[in-house]
Amino acid sequence: MEGAPPALRIPADWDDVTAEWMTAALAAAFPGVKVRTADLVLRDDGTNRRARFALSYIGEQGPPAVFVKAADPAHAKLNAMTGGLFNETRLFSTGVRLPLEHPAAYCALMDEPTLDFVLVMEDVTIRGAEPRDATTPMNPDQAADAVRSLARLHSAFWGRRLDREDLAWVQPFAAWKGMQGIETGLRRVAETVPPAVRSLTGAQIEQMWVSYVGTLTDGPQTLLHGDAHIGNTYTLPGNRAGFLDWQVLRRGNHVIDLGYFVQSALTIDDRRACESDLVDEYHRALDLPAEELPTRDGIWLRYRASVAHGLAIWMATASADGWQRPEVSIPLAQRYAAAYVDLDTAGALDALA
C-alpha cells in the first residue's frame, strides 16, 4: 500500500469503511468529491468479502453507490496458492483498457505480505445491470453478445499483442496442486448427472483437468478472463453482457474462456440448441489477420475439450457450501456433466493429446 494516504488503508471490517475512507478511495476517479455518509446496504461474502455502500455527498456529487471487494482471510491462502489473489487489483492498477463491458474500478489497493487487498468499483446495477449466476441463465442473444465480447478481448491481446510491459506479470494458465473435493462433489450430484460421468472417479476427473490445462500453453497466447462462468457476468438492457471478477486473469489458449462461459451460462437445452452457432459467432468476431486466425474446426475441438475444466472446478465447488451456495454450484456441476457427454470431451482430450 505504498503511497496510500493515511486515511486510506485496507479495511479489516466493513465498519472501518467511513465517509472519510470513501472520500479518499474516490479521490482519483472523482476529484473534489467529499463523502457525507457511506452506508453498508448489502453484504455478500463468498471467496472474498463483498459489500455495497450507498453514498451521499457534501457539494459535488459522485456515484450514488459503490461495490467494494476485499480479501477474506479464510480463503486468502488458497486464492494465493492458485495465483488469483491480486490479479484483479494489479489489472485495474495498470489502467489497461479492456475492449469489453466491465465495471469501472475507482480504487485498488493491495498488501502482499498480509495477503490483503481492497477494490472500490462501479455498482453496475445503477446502469440497469442484472448480475447473473446459475439460477439466472442467459438467453441465446445475451450469450452471443458475451462471446463477441470475449472475441474482442482475445483479439486485442493475441500473440505478440500481449507482449507489453504493463502485463508482464500475468501468469500462464497452469494446473495447481491439491484440488480438493471432486470425489465428494461427484457423490453429491451423482443421481442427477449422466451415467458416463457418474462412473468416473474424482482422480480421473482431476487428471483430465490437469491434462487439459496442460494444453493451454500450446499455440498463440492471449489475455484470458480465466474465470468466465456465468457467476462472473451481468447483463444490461438490450441483451448486452459484461464480465466482472478478474481475479483469475491469465495468459493462455483463448478457447478456455469461450467454453467455460457457454457451458455454464445457458440451460442444458439452450446450450445444446445454440452452442454451435455461438462458436460460429465467436469465430466470426475474432479480429485477426488471416494468417493468425484459428480454424473453426480447431476452436470446436478445443471447445469440446474445455468441459474438463468446468467439470473439475464445479464438482469440487459442489462438495461443500463454503465456496458457493448449493443452488449455484450444483446446477453448474450438472451443466458441465451434461456437456461432457454431449461433446465427447474424453475423445476431444485424446485428439488434443
LINBELLIN-V366408 format. One line per field, one symbol per residue. psi: psi as a letter, one per 20 degrees, with the letter a starting at -180 (. if undefined). Layout:
BEGIN
psi->???
END
This chain:
BEGIN
psi->kpipqhinqpphqhiinrhgghghhigghmpiqopgqopoippmqdirpqqpppqrqocpqbqiqqppprqohhiggghhhjjjgigggggihhjppplrprqqphpoqqnghjlqrqpprpnihhjjqoqqahimqrrhhghghghhghhgghghkpciiimqhijhipqqpqqqqkpqiggghghhjgijqqhhghiqrhhggghggggghiiijqaqqrpqgilkrhikrrqrqkkqqrprnkhkprqaphihggghggihiqrgghghhjhghhggggghipnqqhiipqqhhhggghgghihhghggghgghihrjigqqhighghghhghgghgghjlhghhhghh.
END
